[in-house]
Amino acid sequence: MSSPDPSDRLSATLELAMELLRRPSVTPDDQGCQALMTERLAQLGFHIQPLPFGDVENFWAVHGHHGPVLAFAGHTDVVPSGPEAHWEYPPFEPRIDDQGMLCGRGAADMKGSLAAMLTAVERFVSANPDHPGRIAFLITSDEEGPAVDGTRAVVEHLREAHERLDYCIVGEPSSAQRLGDTIKNGRRGSLGGVLHVHGIQGHVAYPHLARNPIHQIAPALDALAREHWDAGNDCFPATSFQVSNLRAGTGATNVIPGEVQATFNFRYSTEVTQQALRDRTEAILDAHGLDFSIDWTLNGEPFLTREGELVDAAVHGVEDVLGYAPTLSTAGGTSDGRFIATLGSQVVELGPSNGTIHKVNERIRATDLDDLSRVYEAVLDRLFTKGNA
């Protein structure tokens, strides 16, 4: 079908996903997505706590009174669509196409997961109104943006309030080839830097009167790129160093520049600390005799949730519903899980396919959302109704 006909019978999960997808909630504008979610959660008896910070809308919602807390975490914001003319269908007019794919910006990342979480909880709470443990939602509209006033700020609020958060499922699109084939149980750390190497500007015909910082930085960057930072471990690959941008020059072809700037990033394992990476980087630059400064940015520490209650429940939930065992992985970029893990929480990421995230024509298999909702419900069942709470 090119667009959903009102007479077509969609599941509750798909109906909610489409309602969320119609809202052009480009970071940090929530466009009423969270109000839609909190209205339904309030009907279930959740206590809703709006937590706006700056221009970002967030909320924390809890159901239950005692025992361990399982939080579903996610974001209502999406990245810009880019030129709409490049899309097969308008990005904020969701539809299920002839191949059964749910199309629209945010289908995979991650409004589909939000819909699956909410309907899973609706079914679980309706069937188990006096369930042991507590179920929570931690939702932000700042995951795709600066990520300062979103989950990071909510986590600090929860820390100051001494709020308990034992388990967390982040709905990021973790799957590769088919739904549930991969569960992220950790992420590498991300440490960024902007290196400024200072030289002396001059005429290219009189290099003895200048100092070319481009010539100086080249062997230093080569040394950094060749450095063996660590060997990784059984859960993480070796730490990587990558230069993403190099800038210098005045615009003239006959001028030696006075400065060169290199932007770089470490994706690092639990085998090394961010302070160790800083110290070793500066030692290498010192050894090359550079006049330099570095602007460091820590984007997130590495985290790892080893096999235990949450990982076991997530793995078995996939097996129970989908009939195959997922692979545990720490690959990929960062997620808001890095902030939540600082509370001492067990964190996994479990969501739909990531094949089209941030791309033109973002889409996922529509039936995957119903299956994902059942997986989330199975995790709830294993944690709270089978003797684990």
Beta strands, then each sheet from edge to edge (+ up, - down):
strand 1: 47-50
strand 2: 58-63
strand 3: 69-75
strand 4: 95-96
strand 5: 101-103
strand 6: 134-140
strand 7: 167-170
strand 8: 182-184
strand 9: 186-187
strand 10: 189-198
strand 11: 202-203
strand 12: 240-248
strand 13: 255-256
strand 14: 259-268
strand 15: 292-300
strand 16: 303-304
strand 17: 327-329
strand 18: 346-349
strand 19: 363-365
sheet 1: 1+ 2- 6+ 3+ 7+ 18+
sheet 2: 4+ 5- 19+
sheet 3: 8+ 17+
sheet 4: 9+ 16-
sheet 5: 12+ 14- 10+ 15-
sheet 6: 11+ 13-
end
